[in-house]
Amino acid sequence: MAVTPTCPVRYDPLDEATLADPYPVLAALRAHAPLVWHDTMECWLATGYEDCVRVLRDHKSFARDPRRLGRTVPEASLSVQVLDPPHQAAVRSAFMTSLHAQDLPALQERARCDIAGRLEALAPRPAWDVMRELAQPVALNAIADLLGVSPPPLSAWVEVSDTIMRSMDGGLNPDLVEPGRLAREELSELVASWFTATGSRAGLLGHVRARTAGAGPELARYVVHTARVMFQGGYSTLAAAIGNAIDTLVCNSQVQRALREAPQLRATGVDELVRYDGPVQGTTRLAAADVLLGGRTVHRGEKVTVLFQAANRDPAHFEHPDRLVLDRSPNRHLGYGWGTHACLGTTLAQRVLAALVDALADHPGLLQAAGVARRRNTATMRAFDQLPVTLQP
């Protein structure tokens, strides 16, 4: 690898101050250069919106599938999120067609009723934890509802999901890799049970099974692996997004009032909440050949990490990026990624966040902090471990 200049801006995604508020250091990175080399992470960091979108769009130059560079990938990891076009086309088409066949407005209404019922029960209490008592159960119920499966027991599932999510930072802490592998095996057994001959034919998975009946063994494996990724990723992304959105509302009481008093702001407001402090921090690609990006040459095999949150605050693309602008439009943020590798749970997340905003607007109380919040010590997913609030008039 050619010698690359080291960025003078110190970026440690697990630093306590960065976990609490990553945006000042991301702005400093972006101001220094749109593309910087990080010695510890051994990758390029893309911070500008246009460069990030280019990396996500240009599948020929930037590979998601490491096998294109002669590297090995565990068979169980081959899903729509790893395969590159055109090889992902069949499995992605099956899932996206099945997604759009679902009654999404009805799902959103069920989520709103679930949230409203929980808020009603929680409101009299002087303090409660958003993550444990709202975000996690709502997210699990919603993704199970979409897929058409029975949700596993919440406490056991949270442990499995958290272990998988933490293992996504295995490049920063190798000790997380093996527990993550074991947790994925446990999840794989659960997902495989949904594809038995006597399993449910309801929901998205029922539709996928019908569309892929008689498919060859390779596609059948990709479908099961993608269902696993969709269940886990949909849950973890949605739970994190609910926590971040509520934290933003707690810190901006005027926004809570605006969403209550002006319902026309809610659709664009949901998008803006995700842009302002979204759940997914970034993703990584491999340069498939030497390529010029951000004024620098990225050599074949080098990693490029796209920092979504930096792109979402890029002043070259978003006017007043550090402001929460509820009627911002257009708002092509990267809160869930972009293109064919975007989070499969994006549609679900947007529907449930809209349900959350509606349920909060219908409740007479306003969210307020009720203790010290604690961010989760993870780099890939921006989430809370604990977020104590109160909801009283």
TANORPE-V597649 format. One record per residue. N is the residue number from 1. BURIAL is # if it has 9 or more other C-alpha atoms within 8 Angstrom, else .. Layout:
n=N burial=BURIAL
n=N burial=BURIAL
This chain:
n=1 burial=.
n=2 burial=.
n=3 burial=.
n=4 burial=.
n=5 burial=.
n=6 burial=.
n=7 burial=#
n=8 burial=.
n=9 burial=.
n=10 burial=.
n=11 burial=.
n=12 burial=.
n=13 burial=#
n=14 burial=#
n=15 burial=.
n=16 burial=.
n=17 burial=.
n=18 burial=#
n=19 burial=#
n=20 burial=.
n=21 burial=.
n=22 burial=#
n=23 burial=#
n=24 burial=.
n=25 burial=#
n=26 burial=#
n=27 burial=#
n=28 burial=#
n=29 burial=#
n=30 burial=#
n=31 burial=.
n=32 burial=.
n=33 burial=.
n=34 burial=#
n=35 burial=#
n=36 burial=#
n=37 burial=#
n=38 burial=#
n=39 burial=.
n=40 burial=.
n=41 burial=.
n=42 burial=.
n=43 burial=#
n=44 burial=#
n=45 burial=#
n=46 burial=#
n=47 burial=#
n=48 burial=#
n=49 burial=#
n=50 burial=.
n=51 burial=#
n=52 burial=#
n=53 burial=#
n=54 burial=.
n=55 burial=#
n=56 burial=#
n=57 burial=.
n=58 burial=.
n=59 burial=#
n=60 burial=.
n=61 burial=#
n=62 burial=#
n=63 burial=#
n=64 burial=#
n=65 burial=.
n=66 burial=#
n=67 burial=.
n=68 burial=.
n=69 burial=.
n=70 burial=.
n=71 burial=.
n=72 burial=.
n=73 burial=.
n=74 burial=.
n=75 burial=.
n=76 burial=.
n=77 burial=.
n=78 burial=#
n=79 burial=#
n=80 burial=#
n=81 burial=#
n=82 burial=#
n=83 burial=#
n=84 burial=#
n=85 burial=.
n=86 burial=.
n=87 burial=.
n=88 burial=#
n=89 burial=.
n=90 burial=.
n=91 burial=#
n=92 burial=#
n=93 burial=.
n=94 burial=#
n=95 burial=#
n=96 burial=.
n=97 burial=.
n=98 burial=#
n=99 burial=.
n=100 burial=.
n=101 burial=.
n=102 burial=#
n=103 burial=.
n=104 burial=.
n=105 burial=.
n=106 burial=.
n=107 burial=#
n=108 burial=#
n=109 burial=#
n=110 burial=.
n=111 burial=#
n=112 burial=#
n=113 burial=#
n=114 burial=#
n=115 burial=#
n=116 burial=#
n=117 burial=.
n=118 burial=#
n=119 burial=#
n=120 burial=.
n=121 burial=.
n=122 burial=#
n=123 burial=#
n=124 burial=.
n=125 burial=.
n=126 burial=.
n=127 burial=#
n=128 burial=#
n=129 burial=#
n=130 burial=#
n=131 burial=#
n=132 burial=#
n=133 burial=#
n=134 burial=#
n=135 burial=#
n=136 burial=#
n=137 burial=#
n=138 burial=#
n=139 burial=#
n=140 burial=#
n=141 burial=#
n=142 burial=#
n=143 burial=#
n=144 burial=#
n=145 burial=#
n=146 burial=#
n=147 burial=#
n=148 burial=#
n=149 burial=#
n=150 burial=.
n=151 burial=.
n=152 burial=.
n=153 burial=.
n=154 burial=#
n=155 burial=.
n=156 burial=.
n=157 burial=#
n=158 burial=#
n=159 burial=.
n=160 burial=#
n=161 burial=#
n=162 burial=#
n=163 burial=#
n=164 burial=#
n=165 burial=#
n=166 burial=#
n=167 burial=#
n=168 burial=#
n=169 burial=#
n=170 burial=#
n=171 burial=.
n=172 burial=.
n=173 burial=.
n=174 burial=.
n=175 burial=.
n=176 burial=#
n=177 burial=#
n=178 burial=.
n=179 burial=#
n=180 burial=#
n=181 burial=#
n=182 burial=.
n=183 burial=#
n=184 burial=#
n=185 burial=.
n=186 burial=#
n=187 burial=#
n=188 burial=#
n=189 burial=.
n=190 burial=.
n=191 burial=#
n=192 burial=#
n=193 burial=.
n=194 burial=#
n=195 burial=#
n=196 burial=.
n=197 burial=.
n=198 burial=.
n=199 burial=.
n=200 burial=.
n=201 burial=#
n=202 burial=#
n=203 burial=#
n=204 burial=#
n=205 burial=#
n=206 burial=#
n=207 burial=#
n=208 burial=#
n=209 burial=#
n=210 burial=.
n=211 burial=.
n=212 burial=#
n=213 burial=.
n=214 burial=.
n=215 burial=.
n=216 burial=.
n=217 burial=.
n=218 burial=.
n=219 burial=#
n=220 burial=#
n=221 burial=.
n=222 burial=#
n=223 burial=#
n=224 burial=#
n=225 burial=#
n=226 burial=#
n=227 burial=#
n=228 burial=#
n=229 burial=#
n=230 burial=#
n=231 burial=#
n=232 burial=#
n=233 burial=#
n=234 burial=#
n=235 burial=#
n=236 burial=#
n=237 burial=#
n=238 burial=#
n=239 burial=#
n=240 burial=#
n=241 burial=#
n=242 burial=#
n=243 burial=#
n=244 burial=#
n=245 burial=#
n=246 burial=#
n=247 burial=#
n=248 burial=#
n=249 burial=#
n=250 burial=#
n=251 burial=.
n=252 burial=.
n=253 burial=#
n=254 burial=.
n=255 burial=.
n=256 burial=#
n=257 burial=.
n=258 burial=#
n=259 burial=#
n=260 burial=#
n=261 burial=.
n=262 burial=.
n=263 burial=.
n=264 burial=.
n=265 burial=#
n=266 burial=#
n=267 burial=.
n=268 burial=#
n=269 burial=#
n=270 burial=#
n=271 burial=#
n=272 burial=#
n=273 burial=#
n=274 burial=#
n=275 burial=#
n=276 burial=#
n=277 burial=#
n=278 burial=#
n=279 burial=#
n=280 burial=#
n=281 burial=#
n=282 burial=#
n=283 burial=#
n=284 burial=#
n=285 burial=#
n=286 burial=#
n=287 burial=#
n=288 burial=#
n=289 burial=#
n=290 burial=#
n=291 burial=#
n=292 burial=.
n=293 burial=#
n=294 burial=.
n=295 burial=.
n=296 burial=.
n=297 burial=.
n=298 burial=#
n=299 burial=#
n=300 burial=#
n=301 burial=#
n=302 burial=#
n=303 burial=#
n=304 burial=#
n=305 burial=#
n=306 burial=#
n=307 burial=#
n=308 burial=#
n=309 burial=#
n=310 burial=#
n=311 burial=#
n=312 burial=#
n=313 burial=#
n=314 burial=#
n=315 burial=.
n=316 burial=.
n=317 burial=.
n=318 burial=#
n=319 burial=.
n=320 burial=.
n=321 burial=#
n=322 burial=.
n=323 burial=.
n=324 burial=.
n=325 burial=.
n=326 burial=#
n=327 burial=.
n=328 burial=#
n=329 burial=.
n=330 burial=.
n=331 burial=.
n=332 burial=.
n=333 burial=.
n=334 burial=#
n=335 burial=#
n=336 burial=#
n=337 burial=#
n=338 burial=#
n=339 burial=.
n=340 burial=.
n=341 burial=#
n=342 burial=#
n=343 burial=#
n=344 burial=#
n=345 burial=#
n=346 burial=#
n=347 burial=.
n=348 burial=#
n=349 burial=#
n=350 burial=#
n=351 burial=#
n=352 burial=#
n=353 burial=#
n=354 burial=#
n=355 burial=#
n=356 burial=#
n=357 burial=#
n=358 burial=#
n=359 burial=#
n=360 burial=#
n=361 burial=#
n=362 burial=.
n=363 burial=#
n=364 burial=.
n=365 burial=.
n=366 burial=#
n=367 burial=#
n=368 burial=#
n=369 burial=#
n=370 burial=#
n=371 burial=.
n=372 burial=.
n=373 burial=#
n=374 burial=.
n=375 burial=#
n=376 burial=#
n=377 burial=.
n=378 burial=#
n=379 burial=#
n=380 burial=#
n=381 burial=#
n=382 burial=#
n=383 burial=#
n=384 burial=#
n=385 burial=#
n=386 burial=#
n=387 burial=#
n=388 burial=#
n=389 burial=#
n=390 burial=#
n=391 burial=#
n=392 burial=#
n=393 burial=.
